[in-house]
Amino acid sequence: MSVIESIYCPNCGHQAERSYGRDRHVVRVQCPTCDYLMVTCAFTARVIEAYAPGLYAHRL
Ligand SMILES: [Zn+2]
């Protein structure tokens, strides 16, 4: 069973969703608007998987 929260995308600012995996160990942030994806471990705060389209191009 997973919990889903509504948040704002850190990449584009639109509505995204944050879901927790088993034991709230893995936190997943996903934005349907810009395809932003961030999967982090809640215990170590380490990024397991990340994908942010336009983020780097934005800074260039
Ligand atoms: Zn987004």
PDB file of the backbone (N, CA, C, O) and the ligand in Angstrom, with CONECT records:
HET     ZN  A 101       1
ATOM      1  N   MET A   1       0.849  -1.193   0.000  1.00  0.00           N
ATOM      2  CA  MET A   1       0.000   0.000   0.000  1.00  0.00           C
ATOM      3  C   MET A   1       0.886   1.246   0.000  1.00  0.00           C
ATOM      4  O   MET A   1       1.884   1.323   0.718  1.00  0.00           O
ATOM      5  N   SER A   2       0.498   2.203  -0.814  1.00  0.00           N
ATOM      6  CA  SER A   2       1.328   3.400  -0.870  1.00  0.00           C
ATOM      7  C   SER A   2       0.495   4.658  -0.632  1.00  0.00           C
ATOM      8  O   SER A   2      -0.699   4.704  -0.927  1.00  0.00           O
ATOM      9  N   VAL A   3       1.153   5.656  -0.099  1.00  0.00           N
ATOM     10  CA  VAL A   3       0.504   6.926   0.197  1.00  0.00           C
ATOM     11  C   VAL A   3       0.894   7.926  -0.889  1.00  0.00           C
ATOM     12  O   VAL A   3       2.062   8.034  -1.260  1.00  0.00           O
ATOM     13  N   ILE A   4      -0.102   8.655  -1.393  1.00  0.00           N
ATOM     14  CA  ILE A   4       0.197   9.639  -2.429  1.00  0.00           C
ATOM     15  C   ILE A   4      -0.207  11.032  -1.950  1.00  0.00           C
ATOM     16  O   ILE A   4      -1.335  11.244  -1.505  1.00  0.00           O
ATOM     17  N   GLU A   5       0.722  11.971  -2.048  1.00  0.00           N
ATOM     18  CA  GLU A   5       0.458  13.343  -1.650  1.00  0.00           C
ATOM     19  C   GLU A   5       0.563  14.246  -2.861  1.00  0.00           C
ATOM     20  O   GLU A   5       1.295  13.962  -3.809  1.00  0.00           O
ATOM     21  N   SER A   6      -0.181  15.336  -2.814  1.00  0.00           N
ATOM     22  CA  SER A   6      -0.122  16.304  -3.894  1.00  0.00           C
ATOM     23  C   SER A   6       0.892  17.391  -3.524  1.00  0.00           C
ATOM     24  O   SER A   6       0.809  17.992  -2.453  1.00  0.00           O
ATOM     25  N   ILE A   7       1.835  17.631  -4.411  1.00  0.00           N
ATOM     26  CA  ILE A   7       2.848  18.657  -4.154  1.00  0.00           C
ATOM     27  C   ILE A   7       3.040  19.488  -5.418  1.00  0.00           C
ATOM     28  O   ILE A   7       2.399  19.247  -6.441  1.00  0.00           O
ATOM     29  N   TYR A   8       3.928  20.466  -5.329  1.00  0.00           N
ATOM     30  CA  TYR A   8       4.255  21.238  -6.519  1.00  0.00           C
ATOM     31  C   TYR A   8       5.598  20.762  -7.057  1.00  0.00           C
ATOM     32  O   TYR A   8       6.550  20.544  -6.308  1.00  0.00           O
ATOM     33  N   CYS A   9       5.646  20.609  -8.360  1.00  0.00           N
ATOM     34  CA  CYS A   9       6.854  20.128  -9.012  1.00  0.00           C
ATOM     35  C   CYS A   9       8.000  21.122  -8.830  1.00  0.00           C
ATOM     36  O   CYS A   9       7.835  22.304  -9.131  1.00  0.00           O
ATOM     37  N   PRO A  10       9.150  20.671  -8.349  1.00  0.00           N
ATOM     38  CA  PRO A  10      10.310  21.554  -8.171  1.00  0.00           C
ATOM     39  C   PRO A  10      10.936  21.960  -9.496  1.00  0.00           C
ATOM     40  O   PRO A  10      11.765  22.868  -9.554  1.00  0.00           O
ATOM     41  N   ASN A  11      10.537  21.290 -10.537  1.00  0.00           N
ATOM     42  CA  ASN A  11      11.101  21.571 -11.861  1.00  0.00           C
ATOM     43  C   ASN A  11      10.282  22.597 -12.646  1.00  0.00           C
ATOM     44  O   ASN A  11      10.836  23.550 -13.194  1.00  0.00           O
ATOM     45  N   CYS A  12       8.955  22.399 -12.698  1.00  0.00           N
ATOM     46  CA  CYS A  12       8.122  23.284 -13.516  1.00  0.00           C
ATOM     47  C   CYS A  12       7.065  24.031 -12.716  1.00  0.00           C
ATOM     48  O   CYS A  12       6.439  24.954 -13.237  1.00  0.00           O
ATOM     49  N   GLY A  13       6.854  23.643 -11.446  1.00  0.00           N
ATOM     50  CA  GLY A  13       5.910  24.361 -10.605  1.00  0.00           C
ATOM     51  C   GLY A  13       4.463  23.921 -10.731  1.00  0.00           C
ATOM     52  O   GLY A  13       3.594  24.439 -10.029  1.00  0.00           O
ATOM     53  N   HIS A  14       4.195  22.975 -11.614  1.00  0.00           N
ATOM     54  CA  HIS A  14       2.842  22.459 -11.741  1.00  0.00           C
ATOM     55  C   HIS A  14       2.589  21.403 -10.675  1.00  0.00           C
ATOM     56  O   HIS A  14       3.479  21.036  -9.907  1.00  0.00           O
ATOM     57  N   GLN A  15       1.355  20.927 -10.650  1.00  0.00           N
ATOM     58  CA  GLN A  15       1.012  19.942  -9.639  1.00  0.00           C
ATOM     59  C   GLN A  15       1.641  18.590  -9.952  1.00  0.00           C
ATOM     60  O   GLN A  15       1.521  18.065 -11.059  1.00  0.00           O
ATOM     61  N   ALA A  16       2.303  18.053  -8.959  1.00  0.00           N
ATOM     62  CA  ALA A  16       2.943  16.754  -9.116  1.00  0.00           C
ATOM     63  C   ALA A  16       2.487  15.867  -7.959  1.00  0.00           C
ATOM     64  O   ALA A  16       1.714  16.302  -7.106  1.00  0.00           O
ATOM     65  N   GLU A  17       2.958  14.646  -7.931  1.00  0.00           N
ATOM     66  CA  GLU A  17       2.578  13.798  -6.818  1.00  0.00           C
ATOM     67  C   GLU A  17       3.774  13.111  -6.186  1.00  0.00           C
ATOM     68  O   GLU A  17       4.733  12.727  -6.855  1.00  0.00           O
ATOM     69  N   ARG A  18       3.679  12.973  -4.876  1.00  0.00           N
ATOM     70  CA  ARG A  18       4.740  12.312  -4.129  1.00  0.00           C
ATOM     71  C   ARG A  18       4.149  11.049  -3.525  1.00  0.00           C
ATOM     72  O   ARG A  18       3.119  11.093  -2.853  1.00  0.00           O
ATOM     73  N   SER A  19       4.789   9.958  -3.764  1.00  0.00           N
ATOM     74  CA  SER A  19       4.290   8.703  -3.219  1.00  0.00           C
ATOM     75  C   SER A  19       5.382   7.999  -2.426  1.00  0.00           C
ATOM     76  O   SER A  19       6.573   8.122  -2.712  1.00  0.00           O
ATOM     77  N   TYR A  20       4.945   7.281  -1.450  1.00  0.00           N
ATOM     78  CA  TYR A  20       5.873   6.552  -0.592  1.00  0.00           C
ATOM     79  C   TYR A  20       5.752   5.066  -0.849  1.00  0.00           C
ATOM     80  O   TYR A  20       4.655   4.527  -1.002  1.00  0.00           O
ATOM     81  N   GLY A  21       6.881   4.430  -0.893  1.00  0.00           N
ATOM     82  CA  GLY A  21       6.869   2.997  -1.115  1.00  0.00           C
ATOM     83  C   GLY A  21       6.678   2.255   0.184  1.00  0.00           C
ATOM     84  O   GLY A  21       6.239   2.822   1.184  1.00  0.00           O
ATOM     85  N   ARG A  22       7.001   1.022   0.159  1.00  0.00           N
ATOM     86  CA  ARG A  22       6.847   0.170   1.328  1.00  0.00           C
ATOM     87  C   ARG A  22       7.653   0.719   2.514  1.00  0.00           C
ATOM     88  O   ARG A  22       8.823   1.068   2.355  1.00  0.00           O
ATOM     89  N   ASP A  23       7.048   0.795   3.678  1.00  0.00           N
ATOM     90  CA  ASP A  23       7.692   1.282   4.906  1.00  0.00           C
ATOM     91  C   ASP A  23       8.162   2.734   4.787  1.00  0.00           C
ATOM     92  O   ASP A  23       8.980   3.193   5.585  1.00  0.00           O
ATOM     93  N   ARG A  24       7.648   3.445   3.803  1.00  0.00           N
ATOM     94  CA  ARG A  24       8.046   4.840   3.577  1.00  0.00           C
ATOM     95  C   ARG A  24       9.549   4.959   3.381  1.00  0.00           C
ATOM     96  O   ARG A  24      10.149   5.993   3.674  1.00  0.00           O
ATOM     97  N   HIS A  25      10.125   3.920   2.898  1.00  0.00           N
ATOM     98  CA  HIS A  25      11.569   3.853   2.708  1.00  0.00           C
ATOM     99  C   HIS A  25      11.977   4.606   1.452  1.00  0.00           C
ATOM    100  O   HIS A  25      12.993   5.300   1.420  1.00  0.00           O
ATOM    101  N   VAL A  26      11.173   4.454   0.438  1.00  0.00           N
ATOM    102  CA  VAL A  26      11.466   5.078  -0.845  1.00  0.00           C
ATOM    103  C   VAL A  26      10.429   6.152  -1.148  1.00  0.00           C
ATOM    104  O   VAL A  26       9.226   5.893  -1.138  1.00  0.00           O
ATOM    105  N   VAL A  27      10.913   7.359  -1.416  1.00  0.00           N
ATOM    106  CA  VAL A  27      10.025   8.465  -1.737  1.00  0.00           C
ATOM    107  C   VAL A  27      10.163   8.786  -3.222  1.00  0.00           C
ATOM    108  O   VAL A  27      11.263   8.966  -3.744  1.00  0.00           O
ATOM    109  N   ARG A  28       9.018   8.852  -3.876  1.00  0.00           N
ATOM    110  CA  ARG A  28       9.032   9.059  -5.311  1.00  0.00           C
ATOM    111  C   ARG A  28       8.220  10.301  -5.674  1.00  0.00           C
ATOM    112  O   ARG A  28       7.046  10.407  -5.320  1.00  0.00           O
ATOM    113  N   VAL A  29       8.848  11.237  -6.378  1.00  0.00           N
ATOM    114  CA  VAL A  29       8.158  12.441  -6.826  1.00  0.00           C
ATOM    115  C   VAL A  29       8.046  12.384  -8.341  1.00  0.00           C
ATOM    116  O   VAL A  29       9.034  12.203  -9.052  1.00  0.00           O
ATOM    117  N   GLN A  30       6.819  12.542  -8.813  1.00  0.00           N
ATOM    118  CA  GLN A  30       6.596  12.401 -10.237  1.00  0.00           C
ATOM    119  C   GLN A  30       5.692  13.519 -10.737  1.00  0.00           C
ATOM    120  O   GLN A  30       4.647  13.789 -10.145  1.00  0.00           O
ATOM    121  N   CYS A  31       6.095  14.172 -11.832  1.00  0.00           N
ATOM    122  CA  CYS A  31       5.303  15.244 -12.408  1.00  0.00           C
ATOM    123  C   CYS A  31       4.858  14.857 -13.814  1.00  0.00           C
ATOM    124  O   CYS A  31       5.689  14.616 -14.689  1.00  0.00           O
ATOM    125  N   PRO A  32       3.540  14.797 -14.027  1.00  0.00           N
ATOM    126  CA  PRO A  32       3.027  14.419 -15.349  1.00  0.00           C
ATOM    127  C   PRO A  32       3.177  15.539 -16.377  1.00  0.00           C
ATOM    128  O   PRO A  32       3.111  15.296 -17.582  1.00  0.00           O
ATOM    129  N   THR A  33       3.376  16.753 -15.899  1.00  0.00           N
ATOM    130  CA  THR A  33       3.460  17.896 -16.808  1.00  0.00           C
ATOM    131  C   THR A  33       4.800  17.961 -17.539  1.00  0.00           C
ATOM    132  O   THR A  33       4.842  18.179 -18.750  1.00  0.00           O
ATOM    133  N   CYS A  34       5.890  17.771 -16.803  1.00  0.00           N
ATOM    134  CA  CYS A  34       7.206  17.909 -17.437  1.00  0.00           C
ATOM    135  C   CYS A  34       8.022  16.621 -17.382  1.00  0.00           C
ATOM    136  O   CYS A  34       9.188  16.605 -17.776  1.00  0.00           O
ATOM    137  N   ASP A  35       7.407  15.532 -16.892  1.00  0.00           N
ATOM    138  CA  ASP A  35       8.101  14.240 -16.811  1.00  0.00           C
ATOM    139  C   ASP A  35       9.209  14.206 -15.777  1.00  0.00           C
ATOM    140  O   ASP A  35      10.099  13.358 -15.837  1.00  0.00           O
ATOM    141  N   TYR A  36       9.153  15.127 -14.831  1.00  0.00           N
ATOM    142  CA  TYR A  36      10.141  15.135 -13.758  1.00  0.00           C
ATOM    143  C   TYR A  36       9.981  13.883 -12.900  1.00  0.00           C
ATOM    144  O   TYR A  36       8.866  13.474 -12.575  1.00  0.00           O
ATOM    145  N   LEU A  37      11.097  13.293 -12.546  1.00  0.00           N
ATOM    146  CA  LEU A  37      11.061  12.098 -11.700  1.00  0.00           C
ATOM    147  C   LEU A  37      12.213  12.130 -10.721  1.00  0.00           C
ATOM    148  O   LEU A  37      13.361  12.358 -11.102  1.00  0.00           O
ATOM    149  N   MET A  38      11.901  11.899  -9.450  1.00  0.00           N
ATOM    150  CA  MET A  38      12.950  11.854  -8.435  1.00  0.00           C
ATOM    151  C   MET A  38      12.614  10.768  -7.431  1.00  0.00           C
ATOM    152  O   MET A  38      11.566  10.805  -6.786  1.00  0.00           O
ATOM    153  N   VAL A  39      13.506   9.807  -7.305  1.00  0.00           N
ATOM    154  CA  VAL A  39      13.296   8.733  -6.353  1.00  0.00           C
ATOM    155  C   VAL A  39      14.425   8.791  -5.334  1.00  0.00           C
ATOM    156  O   VAL A  39      15.598   8.653  -5.682  1.00  0.00           O
ATOM    157  N   THR A  40      14.061   8.995  -4.074  1.00  0.00           N
ATOM    158  CA  THR A  40      15.080   9.089  -3.036  1.00  0.00           C
ATOM    159  C   THR A  40      14.815   8.097  -1.910  1.00  0.00           C
ATOM    160  O   THR A  40      13.681   7.671  -1.689  1.00  0.00           O
ATOM    161  N   CYS A  41      15.866   7.744  -1.217  1.00  0.00           N
ATOM    162  CA  CYS A  41      15.744   6.887  -0.047  1.00  0.00           C
ATOM    163  C   CYS A  41      15.499   7.781   1.160  1.00  0.00           C
ATOM    164  O   CYS A  41      16.284   8.692   1.423  1.00  0.00           O
ATOM    165  N   ALA A  42      14.416   7.534   1.896  1.00  0.00           N
ATOM    166  CA  ALA A  42      14.040   8.389   3.018  1.00  0.00           C
ATOM    167  C   ALA A  42      15.024   8.291   4.180  1.00  0.00           C
ATOM    168  O   ALA A  42      15.116   9.212   4.992  1.00  0.00           O
ATOM    169  N   PHE A  43      15.732   7.225   4.264  1.00  0.00           N
ATOM    170  CA  PHE A  43      16.640   7.022   5.393  1.00  0.00           C
ATOM    171  C   PHE A  43      17.990   7.701   5.171  1.00  0.00           C
ATOM    172  O   PHE A  43      18.534   8.326   6.081  1.00  0.00           O
ATOM    173  N   THR A  44      18.515   7.577   3.982  1.00  0.00           N
ATOM    174  CA  THR A  44      19.846   8.112   3.723  1.00  0.00           C
ATOM    175  C   THR A  44      19.807   9.401   2.906  1.00  0.00           C
ATOM    176  O   THR A  44      20.830  10.059   2.714  1.00  0.00           O
ATOM    177  N   ALA A  45      18.608   9.754   2.427  1.00  0.00           N
ATOM    178  CA  ALA A  45      18.420  10.950   1.595  1.00  0.00           C
ATOM    179  C   ALA A  45      19.203  10.864   0.292  1.00  0.00           C
ATOM    180  O   ALA A  45      19.417  11.875  -0.377  1.00  0.00           O
ATOM    181  N   ARG A  46      19.621   9.686  -0.056  1.00  0.00           N
ATOM    182  CA  ARG A  46      20.356   9.510  -1.306  1.00  0.00           C
ATOM    183  C   ARG A  46      19.395   9.393  -2.477  1.00  0.00           C
ATOM    184  O   ARG A  46      18.321   8.801  -2.366  1.00  0.00           O
ATOM    185  N   VAL A  47      19.794   9.957  -3.579  1.00  0.00           N
ATOM    186  CA  VAL A  47      18.966   9.893  -4.779  1.00  0.00           C
ATOM    187  C   VAL A  47      19.186   8.561  -5.483  1.00  0.00           C
ATOM    188  O   VAL A  47      20.305   8.212  -5.860  1.00  0.00           O
ATOM    189  N   ILE A  48      18.098   7.831  -5.649  1.00  0.00           N
ATOM    190  CA  ILE A  48      18.189   6.529  -6.302  1.00  0.00           C
ATOM    191  C   ILE A  48      18.047   6.707  -7.814  1.00  0.00           C
ATOM    192  O   ILE A  48      18.763   6.097  -8.609  1.00  0.00           O
ATOM    193  N   GLU A  49      17.091   7.570  -8.179  1.00  0.00           N
ATOM    194  CA  GLU A  49      16.855   7.790  -9.592  1.00  0.00           C
ATOM    195  C   GLU A  49      16.331   9.206  -9.784  1.00  0.00           C
ATOM    196  O   GLU A  49      15.482   9.661  -9.017  1.00  0.00           O
ATOM    197  N   ALA A  50      16.821   9.900 -10.789  1.00  0.00           N
ATOM    198  CA  ALA A  50      16.358  11.263 -11.021  1.00  0.00           C
ATOM    199  C   ALA A  50      16.316  11.573 -12.504  1.00  0.00           C
ATOM    200  O   ALA A  50      17.203  11.184 -13.264  1.00  0.00           O
ATOM    201  N   TYR A  51      15.261  12.285 -12.907  1.00  0.00           N
ATOM    202  CA  TYR A  51      15.135  12.680 -14.295  1.00  0.00           C
ATOM    203  C   TYR A  51      14.392  14.011 -14.341  1.00  0.00           C
ATOM    204  O   TYR A  51      13.222  14.087 -13.965  1.00  0.00           O
ATOM    205  N   ALA A  52      15.058  15.039 -14.795  1.00  0.00           N
ATOM    206  CA  ALA A  52      14.438  16.358 -14.824  1.00  0.00           C
ATOM    207  C   ALA A  52      14.657  17.010 -16.179  1.00  0.00           C
ATOM    208  O   ALA A  52      15.665  17.687 -16.381  1.00  0.00           O
ATOM    209  N   PRO A  53      13.739  16.820 -17.099  1.00  0.00           N
ATOM    210  CA  PRO A  53      13.878  17.399 -18.430  1.00  0.00           C
ATOM    211  C   PRO A  53      13.811  18.916 -18.380  1.00  0.00           C
ATOM    212  O   PRO A  53      12.932  19.493 -17.740  1.00  0.00           O
ATOM    213  N   GLY A  54      14.752  19.551 -19.067  1.00  0.00           N
ATOM    214  CA  GLY A  54      14.727  21.006 -19.131  1.00  0.00           C
ATOM    215  C   GLY A  54      15.446  21.692 -17.996  1.00  0.00           C
ATOM    216  O   GLY A  54      15.704  22.893 -18.064  1.00  0.00           O
ATOM    217  N   LEU A  55      15.774  20.953 -16.955  1.00  0.00           N
ATOM    218  CA  LEU A  55      16.408  21.556 -15.789  1.00  0.00           C
ATOM    219  C   LEU A  55      17.791  22.093 -16.114  1.00  0.00           C
ATOM    220  O   LEU A  55      18.129  23.218 -15.744  1.00  0.00           O
ATOM    221  N   TYR A  56      18.581  21.302 -16.795  1.00  0.00           N
ATOM    222  CA  TYR A  56      19.938  21.710 -17.106  1.00  0.00           C
ATOM    223  C   TYR A  56      19.975  22.703 -18.260  1.00  0.00           C
ATOM    224  O   TYR A  56      20.797  23.620 -18.281  1.00  0.00           O
ATOM    225  N   ALA A  57      19.078  22.510 -19.215  1.00  0.00           N
ATOM    226  CA  ALA A  57      19.008  23.419 -20.335  1.00  0.00           C
ATOM    227  C   ALA A  57      18.605  24.810 -19.855  1.00  0.00           C
ATOM    228  O   ALA A  57      18.973  25.825 -20.446  1.00  0.00           O
ATOM    229  N   HIS A  58      17.835  24.825 -18.759  1.00  0.00           N
ATOM    230  CA  HIS A  58      17.353  26.062 -18.184  1.00  0.00           C
ATOM    231  C   HIS A  58      18.511  26.912 -17.656  1.00  0.00           C
ATOM    232  O   HIS A  58      18.457  28.141 -17.702  1.00  0.00           O
ATOM    233  N   ARG A  59      19.548  26.255 -17.159  1.00  0.00           N
ATOM    234  CA  ARG A  59      20.664  26.967 -16.533  1.00  0.00           C
ATOM    235  C   ARG A  59      21.742  27.374 -17.519  1.00  0.00           C
ATOM    236  O   ARG A  59      22.641  28.147 -17.189  1.00  0.00           O
ATOM    237  N   LEU A  60      21.646  26.857 -18.716  1.00  0.00           N
ATOM    238  CA  LEU A  60      22.693  27.161 -19.692  1.00  0.00           C
ATOM    239  C   LEU A  60      22.539  28.578 -20.257  1.00  0.00           C
ATOM    240  O   LEU A  60      23.338  28.999 -21.093  1.00  0.00           O
TER     241      LEU A  60
HETATM  242 ZN    ZN A 101       7.033  19.374 -13.574  1.00  0.00          ZN2+
END
